[in-house]
């Protein structure tokens, strides 16, 4: 596939927290449609126009435009190398639900500093402590605790925080990190080896030294510790040697 833009790659979001998830959740099916349309058209702007002009099922053009803007923030506006979208297009094909879920959890978190930190500082500690239930109040408590380091949170309305808290849980469920409707339980997501390979390549391209790849915090987005990550890396390397 052709590259999105010849600009410097911004591997992950940083800076102030943004309440993006207050307006939309995972957009899983819309993202799949974006990837399949991009595979057909080979151009990001043409893909945006096709989906905003009616390629998505939402009735409002403004809603379709907002959805595509969020999808582009997650997938293209950080100027990824072409192979990143090539992988995601493969994962978007029919029969690759688990691959796409695991990969979109990864990319959504890497391009949304707030979502990344909620997983790392709320979900991951609960998982390793043997606690499984996650509720809106847990997200609200996190927002209270980070106000000194992220004063932008103090300017968010009560309704924004409420929507954000609920949408975070829905997004985590859509990406396979939670299960349940009324009561949501933390579960380890299914991560096929193809997505392990994808993360290894991301970290290598980002400049992480080989000896530090297994210790990187990104593996914890899937609730993996360094030992689990190392086993997956070893399995991938073994497969590569066999091939």
Backbone torsions as a table, in degrees:
resi	resn	phi	psi	omega
1	UNK	NA	156.0	179.9
2	UNK	-77.8	153.4	179.6
3	UNK	-69.5	154.2	-178.1
4	UNK	-72.1	-52.1	179.8
5	UNK	-157.3	144.3	178.6
6	UNK	-86.8	73.8	178.0
7	UNK	-136.0	170.1	-177.6
8	UNK	-64.5	132.0	178.8
9	UNK	-73.8	130.0	174.4
10	UNK	-107.4	100.3	-167.0
11	UNK	-65.5	-30.1	-179.1
12	UNK	-154.6	155.8	-179.1
13	UNK	-76.2	148.9	171.4
14	UNK	-146.9	179.7	-179.6
15	UNK	93.3	-158.5	-175.4
16	UNK	-62.1	151.7	172.8
17	UNK	-70.5	142.7	176.4
18	UNK	-120.1	136.9	-178.0
19	UNK	-84.8	44.3	-176.0
20	UNK	-56.0	-41.6	-176.0
21	UNK	-73.1	-2.2	174.4
22	UNK	-72.8	-22.6	-177.2
23	UNK	-100.8	-35.9	-178.3
24	UNK	-139.4	160.1	-179.4
25	UNK	-100.4	-132.7	-174.6
26	UNK	-70.6	-28.8	-174.9
27	UNK	53.8	41.2	-172.7
28	UNK	-60.8	-52.7	-177.6
29	UNK	-69.9	-35.2	177.0
30	UNK	-64.7	-36.5	178.2
31	UNK	-69.0	-40.4	175.6
32	UNK	-58.9	-43.5	179.8
33	UNK	-64.7	-38.1	176.8
34	UNK	-59.6	-46.8	-177.4
35	UNK	-65.6	-41.6	-179.9
36	UNK	-68.8	-35.8	177.2
37	UNK	-69.2	-40.7	176.9
38	UNK	-63.2	-37.6	177.9
39	UNK	-60.9	-35.3	-178.8
40	UNK	-79.0	-39.9	-174.1
41	UNK	-94.3	-29.1	177.3
42	UNK	71.5	18.5	-178.0
43	UNK	-148.6	130.5	-175.6
44	UNK	-65.2	-45.4	-177.2
45	UNK	-67.2	-39.9	177.1
46	UNK	-64.4	-36.6	176.6
47	UNK	-64.5	-45.2	178.5
48	UNK	-58.5	-48.6	-177.9
49	UNK	-62.8	-42.1	-178.5
50	UNK	-61.9	-40.2	-177.4
51	UNK	-78.9	-38.2	177.9
52	UNK	-68.1	-34.0	-177.6
53	UNK	-80.5	9.0	175.1
54	UNK	133.0	0.5	-178.8
55	UNK	-74.1	-12.8	175.2
56	UNK	-105.7	156.5	-173.9
57	UNK	-78.8	-14.3	-177.9
58	UNK	-62.1	138.8	-173.8
59	UNK	-71.9	-34.9	-175.3
60	UNK	-86.5	129.7	176.0
61	UNK	-62.3	-38.0	179.9
62	UNK	-62.9	-40.1	178.0
63	UNK	-65.1	-43.2	178.6
64	UNK	-61.4	-39.9	179.5
65	UNK	-65.1	-40.8	178.4
66	UNK	-63.9	-42.8	179.6
67	UNK	-60.6	-47.5	-178.2
68	UNK	-66.8	-34.7	176.3
69	UNK	-59.9	-45.0	179.9
70	UNK	-66.1	-42.6	178.6
71	UNK	-60.7	-41.3	180.0
72	UNK	-66.7	-37.0	175.7
73	UNK	-58.8	-41.6	-177.7
74	UNK	-74.0	-32.5	-169.4
75	UNK	-115.2	-31.7	-170.6
76	UNK	-127.2	-28.5	-172.9
77	UNK	-73.3	-7.6	173.3
78	UNK	-92.0	7.7	174.2
79	UNK	57.1	60.4	-179.7
80	UNK	-71.2	156.5	170.3
81	UNK	-60.7	156.5	-175.6
82	UNK	-58.9	-32.7	-176.4
83	UNK	-65.3	-25.3	179.2
84	UNK	-63.1	-50.7	178.2
85	UNK	-67.9	-33.2	175.9
86	UNK	-58.7	-45.9	177.7
87	UNK	-61.1	-46.8	-176.7
88	UNK	-64.5	-35.9	176.2
89	UNK	-62.5	-42.0	176.5
90	UNK	-60.6	-43.6	-179.8
91	UNK	-66.9	-25.1	-177.8
92	UNK	-78.5	-10.8	-179.1
93	UNK	-68.5	155.7	179.4
94	UNK	-58.1	136.1	179.6
95	UNK	93.9	3.9	-178.7
96	UNK	-122.2	38.9	-177.2
97	UNK	-57.8	-47.1	-177.0
98	UNK	-64.6	-39.9	178.4
99	UNK	-61.5	-46.1	-177.1
100	UNK	-67.5	-40.6	177.8
101	UNK	-58.8	-50.7	-177.3
102	UNK	-64.2	-39.6	-179.0
103	UNK	-70.6	-39.6	-179.6
104	UNK	-72.6	-33.0	171.2
105	UNK	-57.1	-46.5	-179.7
106	UNK	-60.9	-51.7	-174.8
107	UNK	-73.1	-36.5	177.6
108	UNK	-62.4	-42.3	179.5
109	UNK	-68.7	-41.7	-178.2
110	UNK	-66.5	-24.1	-179.2
111	UNK	-105.8	12.1	176.5
112	UNK	-140.7	99.5	-173.2
113	UNK	-60.0	-36.1	179.5
114	UNK	-66.1	-48.1	180.0
115	UNK	-61.4	-41.7	178.4
116	UNK	-58.8	-47.5	-176.5
117	UNK	-70.7	-32.5	176.1
118	UNK	-63.2	-42.9	177.6
119	UNK	-63.2	-48.3	-174.2
120	UNK	-70.1	-34.3	-172.4
121	UNK	-104.7	-12.1	178.8
122	UNK	-116.5	-55.3	-173.8
123	UNK	-72.9	-50.3	-175.3
124	UNK	-60.8	-48.4	178.5
125	UNK	-59.5	-38.0	177.9
126	UNK	-63.7	-43.1	-179.5
127	UNK	-59.4	-48.7	-176.5
128	UNK	-74.9	-16.1	174.1
129	UNK	-88.3	-1.0	179.6
130	UNK	82.3	11.2	178.2
131	UNK	-94.2	133.8	-172.3
132	UNK	-113.7	-26.7	-176.3
133	UNK	-79.4	138.6	176.8
134	UNK	-132.6	128.4	-178.2
135	UNK	-127.7	169.4	-178.8
136	UNK	-57.1	-37.7	-177.6
137	UNK	-60.9	-28.2	177.6
138	UNK	-65.9	-40.2	177.2
139	UNK	-69.1	-41.9	178.5
140	UNK	-60.5	-41.4	179.0
141	UNK	-62.3	-41.2	177.0
142	UNK	-60.6	-44.1	179.9
143	UNK	-62.0	-36.7	175.9
144	UNK	-63.7	-42.4	-173.6
145	UNK	-72.1	-26.1	-175.3
146	UNK	-94.1	4.6	-174.1
147	UNK	-65.4	-28.2	178.1
148	UNK	-69.1	-39.4	-179.3
149	UNK	-89.7	-20.3	178.3
150	UNK	-131.0	75.1	-176.2
151	UNK	-62.1	-16.9	178.3
152	UNK	-60.6	-24.7	-179.6
153	UNK	-65.2	-30.6	-177.8
154	UNK	-64.4	-21.9	-179.6
155	UNK	-86.6	-2.6	-179.1
156	UNK	-82.8	137.7	-179.7
157	UNK	-70.9	164.1	177.2
158	UNK	-59.7	-42.1	-179.1
159	UNK	-65.9	-37.2	177.2
160	UNK	-62.7	-44.9	179.6
161	UNK	-64.7	-38.3	179.0
162	UNK	-64.7	-46.9	179.1
163	UNK	-63.5	-41.9	179.8
164	UNK	-60.2	-46.9	-177.8
165	UNK	-61.0	-45.6	179.0
166	UNK	-66.1	-40.7	-178.0
167	UNK	-71.1	-30.6	175.0
168	UNK	-60.8	-46.2	-179.9
169	UNK	-64.0	-42.0	178.9
170	UNK	-63.2	-42.4	-180.0
171	UNK	-64.1	-42.8	177.4
172	UNK	-62.2	-37.0	177.3
173	UNK	-68.0	-43.4	179.8
174	UNK	-60.5	-32.7	-178.1
175	UNK	-91.6	4.4	172.8
176	UNK	90.3	10.0	-178.0
177	UNK	-95.0	-15.5	174.2
178	UNK	-130.7	158.5	170.9
179	UNK	-138.2	154.1	-179.0
180	UNK	110.2	164.8	179.9
181	UNK	-111.9	-74.5	179.3
182	UNK	-67.4	-50.6	176.2
183	UNK	-107.4	124.0	-177.1
184	UNK	-106.8	132.8	-178.5
185	UNK	-115.1	138.2	177.1
186	UNK	-71.7	132.1	177.5
187	UNK	-135.3	150.6	175.8
188	UNK	-73.6	125.9	-177.7
189	UNK	-74.1	158.4	172.8
190	UNK	-77.8	126.6	-178.9
191	UNK	-127.6	95.6	178.1
192	UNK	-62.2	157.4	-175.4
193	UNK	-61.2	-29.9	179.2
194	UNK	-61.8	-32.5	179.6
195	UNK	-81.2	-30.0	170.8
196	UNK	-58.9	-47.0	177.6
197	UNK	-58.6	-41.2	180.0
198	UNK	-60.4	-45.4	179.7
199	UNK	-68.4	-40.0	176.3
200	UNK	-56.2	-46.9	-179.9
201	UNK	-64.9	-38.1	176.6
202	UNK	-60.0	-48.7	-177.5
203	UNK	-66.7	-39.6	177.2
204	UNK	-62.6	-44.8	-179.8
205	UNK	-66.2	-30.2	179.1
206	UNK	-73.0	-15.9	177.9
207	UNK	103.2	13.9	178.3
208	UNK	-74.0	126.7	179.1
209	UNK	-60.4	145.6	-176.6
210	UNK	-53.3	-38.5	-177.3
211	UNK	-73.1	-9.6	179.9
212	UNK	-107.4	-2.7	-175.2
213	UNK	-60.9	-45.8	-176.8
214	UNK	-66.4	-24.4	-179.0
215	UNK	-88.9	-2.6	-175.2
216	UNK	-68.4	143.5	-177.1
217	UNK	-64.4	-21.7	-178.3
218	UNK	-58.6	-30.4	179.1
219	UNK	-63.0	-28.1	-179.1
220	UNK	-69.4	-16.4	173.8
221	UNK	-59.3	-25.0	176.2
222	UNK	-100.4	10.8	-180.0
223	UNK	68.5	31.5	178.8
224	UNK	-102.5	139.5	170.0
225	UNK	-90.3	-179.9	-175.2
226	UNK	-63.5	-35.5	-179.5
227	UNK	-65.9	-42.6	177.5
228	UNK	-62.9	-43.5	178.8
229	UNK	-61.1	-42.7	-178.5
230	UNK	-64.2	-39.1	177.4
231	UNK	-62.1	-41.4	179.3
232	UNK	-66.7	-39.4	177.7
233	UNK	-63.8	-43.8	179.2
234	UNK	-61.6	-41.2	179.0
235	UNK	-64.5	-41.5	177.7
236	UNK	-62.8	-44.1	-178.9
237	UNK	-65.0	-37.7	177.5
238	UNK	-63.7	-44.1	178.0
239	UNK	-60.7	-41.5	179.6
240	UNK	-62.2	-38.1	179.9
241	UNK	-69.4	-37.6	179.8
242	UNK	-65.6	-42.3	179.0
243	UNK	-67.0	NA	NA
